[in-house]
Amino acid sequence: MEIDAHPGATTITAETYLVEVRRDAPKAVLADLDGRIWSHLSLLASVDCADGADESYPDGPAVVERTEEGAVVRARYRTTRWAEKEVRLLCRPQSLELTVTVRGRGDLTDVTLLGGCAVRASGASGTFRSSIDFRSVFNPTPTEPVQVVRPAHSTAVLGVVGDAHAGRLHAVFSPPPLCLVLGRHEAAHATDIPAGPWLALALRAGVEAMTFTELRYEPVDGGFLLTLDYDGHTRVDGELTTPALVLRPTTDPLTAVAEHREDLIAHGLAPTSPSYPPAAWWSEPIFCGWGAQCARAPLPGAPPSHPYFLADLAPAVVPDGVPVAADVARQDVYDELLAHLADHDVVPGTIVLDDRWQAAYGTASPDVTHWPDLRAWIAARHEAGQRVLLWWKAWDPAGVPAEECVRDPWGRPVAVDPGNPAYRRRLADMAAYLVGSDGLGADGVKVDFTQRAPAGRSLRAHTGPGTWGIAALHTMLAVMYESLKTAKPDALMITHTPHPGFANVCDMVRLNDVLERDPSTEVVPVAAQLRFRNAVARAALPHHLVDTDQWPMPDRAQWRAYVAEQAGLGVPALYYAEAIDRSGEPLDGTDLALVAQSWARYRSARSTGATPTGTTRQS
């Protein structure tokens, strides 16, 4: 690594990039080796707290020092919020690492990187940002509108907070890999990934350090910054160094995600493989009843068969006598659906009982009006050579005592509290009951709604400030996972959490709900959307199985196209038996024959030891 000092600037030449550190402003200009600029990286940062914002004041120019690893750029600041603050840019031969260290006390709200609030020596003040000298940003999480590679001036959010309300449908993966990738070219369509070069921005953090809910890429005009939202629930008492933001030139975004995983593993921040070896039955084709439930209980409105059951997305008033999808999560309905499929030689190895088999979302008690004897029904499926998974809604406090929940200022439960030992004990007992021989005897769980993590500075956990954000989700899943495995070692746990740090709390990653349109309102093909998701999951968790999912389908033609492709993406999953919920189109014998033939080819490949192209199955 070469370090050359010039009047007003110092140039660092590494193996894969150039950095010019300017003395007249706290910034480092990052470029390719040919001199083409990526960004004028701001060396400002703000570490805000609940009791006050962090504004920086100059404390001398940035200093460049040679180290054994390469070089380090140090920028120190005076601030009324912290006793000391320093931004460090460590320059290694093939990557850069940005961290911020502060000393003092406070409850973190927002931590801003690559920019922040400051008053400069010139008198300029307010928020400063890094420059946008690139054209696009790859986002590893699915969003609506669908836009895998978006213009550089579009926001991107990675985290565990979201739903289908406007501006919040960005947590289909929750959490996704915390890795954005900057590109030189714009995408040709919603799922296009153009040619490089690319520059990855990845957060190196273990799960225990991820007490924030979101990582946000926030562009304004010609500049951007990154924000970590801690919500006021992380206490600093002494010294804090933020997780390192790793900047690395790379060949393509999916390689960047794989390199992010390798970096976390190298630093002891992510497991190398799943915690338990896969059972053979995990790879059997899945029937999940949710799509069939929706088809039997269409909600009024446009489209006529609205796919969402969620109360906050349904019509304001559902007419009396009109069923909703959860009403048909019944034993008699599932028996009818499975018999209908069997008549067409479609026999799943695994059956998922979906929303909602339980009396309350937060408990493990079956709704006996829907399932008079769930334990006996599961046992009968075992006798038929099939396995049964139970759908589980994460975070929901229904049926859980308020004192074991995160609550609002008036004491009302908002979400369960994984930081509360009493809730962790309750969750462990519930998980054991679901699969245990003295409980329901099921074979595992399909976890949903991990994106409903609590968020808000006024919310309070029962035990006070503590586990929050992504870390809290990992804690909750870890409790459930270990309890399932203790009760039944081959129990299967499916999640939609393709972050490398979550490798030890799931066995299979689901590709999750299908979205619909791109920013121009054009319909995006289902198969293209899920190929992208599969590629992200394979890069982030290469040794995990993939549940290919299948809901909602816009029409029969797209459903057929995806059925034909599923075996190449992971474990085939069927959601429909009689009709497509969105379009209302019935499924006939030729449609179900397509499923039967696809599953037969998939099973044949498994029996011979072959792995269909694109799957992530382990032998």
KETI-200549 format. One line per 4 residues: number of its first residue (from 1); their letters; for each residue x, y, z of C-alpha. Coordinates in steps of 0.25 Angstrom, whole numbers. Layout:
# KETI-200549
NUM = A = X Y Z  ... .
***
This chain:
# KETI-200549
1 = MEID = 0 0 0  5 14 -4  3 26 4  7 39 -3 .
5 = AHPG = 5 53 4  3 65 -4  -1 79 0  -15 79 5 .
9 = ATTI = -17 64 3  -12 50 5  -14 39 -6  -14 24 -2 .
13 = TAET = -13 14 -13  -18 0 -9  -19 -13 -17  -33 -10 -22 .
17 = YLVE = -36 5 -19  -31 19 -17  -34 28 -6  -30 43 -5 .
21 = VRRD = -32 49 9  -35 64 8  -30 73 18  -39 85 15 .
25 = APKA = -51 76 19  -54 64 27  -55 54 15  -48 43 7 .
29 = VLAD = -50 42 -8  -52 28 -11  -49 23 -26  -45 11 -34 .
33 = LDGR = -31 9 -38  -33 17 -51  -38 29 -43  -53 28 -46 .
37 = IWSH = -59 33 -33  -69 25 -25  -72 36 -14  -66 47 -7 .
41 = LSLL = -68 40 6  -72 49 18  -64 46 31  -74 52 39 .
45 = ASVD = -84 44 48  -95 46 58  -98 38 70  -111 43 75 .
49 = CADG = -117 40 88  -131 41 94  -127 54 102  -120 61 91 .
53 = ADES = -114 61 77  -100 60 74  -94 71 66  -79 71 62 .
57 = YPDG = -69 83 62  -56 82 56  -44 78 64  -33 79 54 .
61 = PAVV = -31 72 41  -32 57 38  -19 50 41  -14 38 32 .
65 = ERTE = -5 28 39  2 16 33  -1 3 41  3 -12 39 .
69 = EGAV = -11 -14 32  -9 -3 23  -13 11 27  -23 18 36 .
73 = VRAR = -30 31 35  -34 38 48  -44 50 49  -46 55 63 .
77 = YRTT = -58 64 67  -63 72 78  -77 70 82  -86 75 93 .
81 = RWAE = -92 61 94  -80 53 96  -67 55 104  -59 49 92 .
85 = KEVR = -63 45 78  -54 39 67  -57 34 53  -47 24 48 .
89 = LLCR = -45 19 33  -36 7 33  -31 4 19  -27 -10 16 .
93 = PQSL = -22 -15 3  -35 -19 -2  -46 -12 7  -48 -1 16 .
97 = ELTV = -55 -1 30  -62 11 36  -65 12 51  -69 23 61 .
101 = TVRG = -64 23 75  -71 31 86  -68 33 101  -79 37 111 .
105 = RGDL = -93 33 114  -107 32 107  -118 24 101  -115 23 86 .
109 = TDVT = -126 27 76  -120 29 62  -106 26 58  -102 33 45 .
113 = LLGG = -90 28 37  -84 35 25  -90 48 29  -96 55 40 .
117 = CAVR = -99 68 47  -88 78 48  -83 92 49  -70 94 40 .
121 = ASGA = -59 104 41  -65 112 29  -78 114 37  -86 104 28 .
125 = SGTF = -95 96 37  -106 86 37  -106 72 31  -94 68 22 .
129 = RSSI = -94 55 13  -85 47 5  -86 49 -10  -94 41 -20 .
133 = DFRS = -84 38 -32  -90 24 -35  -103 21 -43  -110 10 -35 .
137 = VFNP = -112 2 -22  -114 -13 -21  -124 -16 -9  -124 -30 -4 .
141 = TPTE = -138 -30 2  -151 -31 -7  -159 -18 -7  -172 -13 -13 .
145 = PVQV = -170 -7 -23  -161 -18 -28  -147 -12 -31  -135 -21 -29 .
149 = VRPA = -125 -10 -34  -131 4 -32  -126 18 -36  -116 23 -26 .
153 = HSTA = -126 34 -22  -136 24 -16  -136 20 -2  -134 6 3 .
157 = VLGV = -137 0 17  -132 -13 23  -137 -18 36  -148 -24 44 .
161 = VGDA = -159 -14 43  -170 -14 32  -183 -19 27  -192 -16 15 .
165 = HAGR = -195 -2 18  -190 9 9  -175 11 10  -173 -1 19 .
169 = LHAV = -173 -13 10  -157 -15 11  -156 -26 22  -160 -38 14 .
173 = FSPP = -147 -43 18  -145 -39 32  -134 -38 34  -127 -39 21 .
177 = PLCL = -112 -38 19  -108 -24 23  -101 -21 10  -104 -11 0 .
181 = VLGR = -96 -10 -13  -94 2 -21  -93 1 -36  -88 9 -48 .
185 = HEAA = -100 5 -57  -115 6 -56  -124 -7 -57  -132 -10 -70 .
189 = HATD = -144 -16 -62  -149 -19 -48  -140 -31 -46  -128 -28 -55 .
193 = IPAG = -114 -27 -49  -105 -20 -58  -91 -22 -61  -80 -16 -51 .
197 = PWLA = -72 -11 -45  -79 -10 -31  -75 -5 -18  -81 -12 -5 .
201 = LALR = -85 -6 7  -87 -17 18  -89 -16 33  -80 -25 41 .
205 = AGVE = -88 -28 53  -91 -40 62  -105 -42 66  -103 -37 80 .
209 = AMTF = -98 -24 75  -110 -22 65  -119 -15 75  -124 -6 64 .
213 = TELR = -137 -8 56  -133 -3 43  -121 1 34  -125 12 25 .
217 = YEPV = -119 17 12  -124 31 11  -121 40 -1  -124 54 -3 .
221 = DGGF = -121 62 -16  -106 58 -19  -103 52 -6  -106 40 4 .
225 = LLTL = -103 35 18  -106 23 25  -114 22 38  -116 11 49 .
229 = DYDG = -129 13 57  -126 9 72  -140 15 76  -134 19 90 .
233 = HTRV = -133 5 95  -118 3 95  -110 9 107  -96 14 106 .
237 = DGEL = -88 16 119  -74 18 116  -69 15 102  -76 11 89 .
241 = TTPA = -70 7 76  -80 5 65  -81 -8 56  -71 -6 45 .
245 = LVLR = -76 -2 31  -68 -10 21  -66 -4 8  -61 -14 -3 .
249 = PTTD = -60 -13 -18  -66 -26 -23  -70 -32 -36  -86 -33 -34 .
253 = PLTA = -96 -32 -23  -98 -46 -20  -83 -48 -19  -83 -36 -9 .
257 = VAEH = -94 -44 -1  -85 -56 0  -73 -48 3  -81 -41 14 .
261 = REDL = -84 -55 20  -70 -59 19  -65 -46 26  -75 -49 38 .
265 = IAHG = -70 -63 39  -55 -59 39  -58 -49 50  -66 -60 58 .
269 = LAPT = -79 -52 56  -87 -63 49  -88 -78 49  -81 -86 38 .
273 = SPSY = -93 -96 36  -106 -99 42  -106 -104 56  -113 -117 53 .
277 = PPAA = -111 -127 41  -123 -128 31  -133 -139 33  -137 -146 20 .
281 = WWSE = -151 -142 21  -148 -127 22  -146 -128 6  -160 -134 4 .
285 = PIFC = -170 -125 -4  -179 -116 4  -193 -113 4  -197 -100 12 .
289 = GWGA = -211 -97 13  -211 -82 13  -214 -80 -2  -225 -90 -2 .
293 = QCAR = -231 -84 10  -231 -70 3  -237 -76 -9  -249 -82 -1 .
297 = APLP = -251 -69 7  -250 -57 -3  -251 -44 3  -260 -33 -4 .
301 = GAPP = -253 -22 -11  -243 -20 -23  -238 -30 -27  -250 -39 -24 .
305 = SHPY = -241 -49 -17  -232 -40 -9  -221 -49 -4  -218 -42 10 .
309 = FLAD = -225 -47 22  -218 -37 31  -229 -29 38  -222 -15 35 .
313 = LAPA = -222 -19 20  -236 -24 19  -248 -16 16  -252 -7 28 .
317 = VVPD = -265 -15 30  -266 -29 26  -280 -33 24  -287 -42 33 .
321 = GVPV = -286 -57 28  -274 -54 19  -263 -63 24  -248 -59 24 .
325 = AADV = -237 -68 22  -234 -71 36  -248 -76 38  -245 -88 29 .
329 = ARQD = -232 -93 36  -240 -105 40  -238 -120 41  -250 -123 31 .
333 = VYDE = -245 -113 21  -230 -118 21  -236 -132 20  -244 -128 8 .
337 = LLAH = -232 -121 2  -222 -132 4  -232 -143 -1  -234 -135 -14 .
341 = LADH = -219 -134 -16  -217 -148 -14  -228 -152 -24  -219 -145 -34 .
345 = DVVP = -206 -152 -29  -201 -139 -22  -197 -145 -8  -188 -135 0 .
349 = GTIV = -178 -140 10  -180 -128 19  -193 -121 22  -193 -107 28 .
353 = LDDR = -205 -103 36  -206 -88 34  -213 -76 40  -219 -79 49 .
357 = WQAA = -220 -93 56  -217 -87 70  -228 -80 79  -219 -68 81 .
361 = YGTA = -206 -64 73  -197 -63 85  -201 -77 91  -199 -92 87 .
365 = SPDV = -214 -95 90  -221 -101 78  -235 -95 74  -243 -107 77 .
369 = THWP = -255 -101 69  -246 -103 57  -237 -115 62  -245 -123 71 .
373 = DLRA = -233 -133 73  -221 -127 67  -211 -137 73  -219 -148 68 .
377 = WIAA = -220 -142 54  -205 -140 54  -203 -155 58  -211 -159 47 .
381 = RHEA = -203 -152 37  -191 -158 43  -197 -172 40  -199 -168 26 .
385 = GQRV = -184 -164 25  -186 -149 25  -180 -138 35  -187 -126 40 .
389 = LLWW = -182 -112 43  -190 -102 50  -190 -87 46  -185 -77 56 .
393 = KAWD = -187 -62 57  -175 -56 63  -176 -44 72  -192 -45 74 .
397 = PAGV = -196 -43 89  -210 -49 88  -212 -58 100  -199 -54 106 .
401 = PAEE = -199 -47 120  -196 -32 118  -185 -32 128  -177 -41 118 .
405 = CVRD = -179 -32 107  -173 -19 101  -184 -8 105  -188 6 100 .
409 = PWGR = -188 17 110  -202 13 115  -198 -1 118  -204 -8 106 .
413 = PVAV = -196 -19 100  -190 -17 86  -181 -29 85  -176 -40 93 .
417 = DPGN = -163 -37 100  -151 -46 97  -143 -39 108  -152 -43 118 .
421 = PAYR = -148 -56 125  -163 -60 128  -166 -59 113  -154 -67 109 .
425 = RRLA = -158 -78 119  -173 -78 113  -168 -78 99  -158 -90 102 .
429 = DMAA = -170 -98 108  -179 -94 97  -169 -99 86  -167 -112 94 .
433 = YLVG = -182 -114 95  -183 -112 80  -174 -124 76  -173 -132 89 .
437 = SDGL = -178 -146 91  -187 -141 102  -191 -129 94  -197 -128 80 .
441 = GADG = -186 -136 74  -184 -127 62  -171 -127 54  -167 -113 54 .
445 = VKVD = -171 -99 52  -172 -89 40  -169 -75 46  -176 -63 40 .
449 = FTQR = -177 -48 43  -162 -46 48  -164 -32 42  -173 -28 53 .
453 = APAG = -162 -25 63  -166 -14 72  -161 0 69  -163 13 76 .
457 = RSLR = -155 22 86  -167 22 95  -169 7 96  -164 0 108 .
461 = AHTG = -159 -14 111  -164 -20 124  -149 -21 129  -146 -7 124 .
465 = PGTW = -136 -3 113  -129 -16 108  -130 -26 96  -136 -18 84 .
469 = GIAA = -137 -19 69  -130 -30 61  -123 -35 74  -137 -37 81 .
473 = LHTM = -142 -45 69  -130 -54 69  -132 -56 84  -147 -60 82 .
477 = LAVM = -143 -70 70  -132 -76 78  -141 -79 90  -151 -86 81 .
481 = YESL = -141 -93 72  -133 -99 84  -146 -103 91  -151 -110 78 .
485 = KTAK = -138 -118 76  -138 -122 91  -152 -128 90  -150 -134 76 .
489 = PDAL = -136 -133 70  -141 -134 55  -151 -123 57  -151 -113 45 .
493 = MITH = -151 -98 47  -154 -90 35  -152 -74 36  -150 -63 26 .
497 = TPHP = -137 -58 32  -126 -59 22  -116 -52 30  -103 -60 32 .
501 = GFAN = -104 -57 47  -117 -65 47  -111 -78 42  -112 -84 56 .
505 = VCDM = -127 -81 58  -133 -87 46  -132 -100 37  -139 -95 24 .
509 = VRLN = -141 -81 19  -154 -77 12  -155 -68 0  -167 -62 6 .
513 = DVLE = -179 -55 0  -179 -51 -15  -180 -36 -19  -186 -30 -31 .
517 = RDPS = -182 -18 -39  -169 -10 -42  -169 6 -40  -175 8 -54 .
521 = TEVV = -187 -1 -49  -183 -13 -59  -186 -27 -53  -173 -34 -50 .
525 = PVAA = -172 -49 -53  -173 -57 -41  -162 -67 -45  -153 -55 -47 .
529 = QLRF = -155 -49 -33  -153 -62 -26  -140 -66 -34  -134 -53 -29 .
533 = RNAV = -139 -56 -15  -133 -70 -16  -120 -65 -21  -119 -56 -8 .
537 = ARAA = -123 -67 1  -112 -76 -5  -101 -66 -4  -105 -62 10 .
541 = LPHH = -108 -76 16  -102 -86 5  -104 -98 14  -118 -96 17 .
545 = LVDT = -130 -102 10  -140 -92 3  -155 -93 4  -159 -87 -10 .
549 = DQWP = -172 -82 -5  -184 -79 -14  -193 -68 -10  -200 -60 -14 .
553 = MPDR = -201 -64 -29  -207 -53 -38  -213 -63 -48  -212 -77 -53 .
557 = AQWR = -202 -75 -64  -192 -69 -54  -195 -80 -44  -192 -91 -55 .
561 = AYVA = -179 -84 -59  -174 -84 -45  -178 -99 -42  -170 -103 -54 .
565 = EQAG = -158 -95 -48  -159 -98 -33  -151 -111 -32  -139 -103 -38 .
569 = LGVP = -140 -93 -26  -141 -102 -14  -152 -110 -7  -165 -109 -15 .
573 = ALYY = -176 -103 -8  -191 -103 -12  -201 -93 -7  -213 -96 -16 .
577 = AEAI = -222 -108 -18  -235 -103 -24  -234 -89 -29  -224 -77 -30 .
581 = DRSG = -229 -67 -20  -225 -54 -27  -231 -57 -40  -242 -67 -36 .
585 = EPLD = -238 -77 -47  -241 -91 -44  -230 -102 -44  -233 -114 -52 .
589 = GTDL = -227 -128 -54  -216 -123 -64  -212 -113 -54  -210 -123 -43 .
593 = ALVA = -204 -132 -52  -193 -122 -54  -190 -122 -39  -190 -137 -38 .
597 = QSWA = -180 -138 -50  -171 -127 -44  -171 -134 -31  -168 -147 -37 .
601 = RYRS = -156 -142 -44  -151 -135 -32  -153 -147 -23  -146 -156 -34 .
605 = ARST = -134 -146 -34  -133 -147 -18  -134 -162 -18  -122 -163 -28 .
609 = GATP = -114 -153 -20  -115 -142 -31  -119 -128 -27  -127 -120 -36 .
613 = TGTT = -120 -108 -42  -121 -96 -32  -125 -103 -19  -117 -101 -7 .
617 = RQS = -120 -115 -1  -110 -122 7  -109 -137 4 .
***
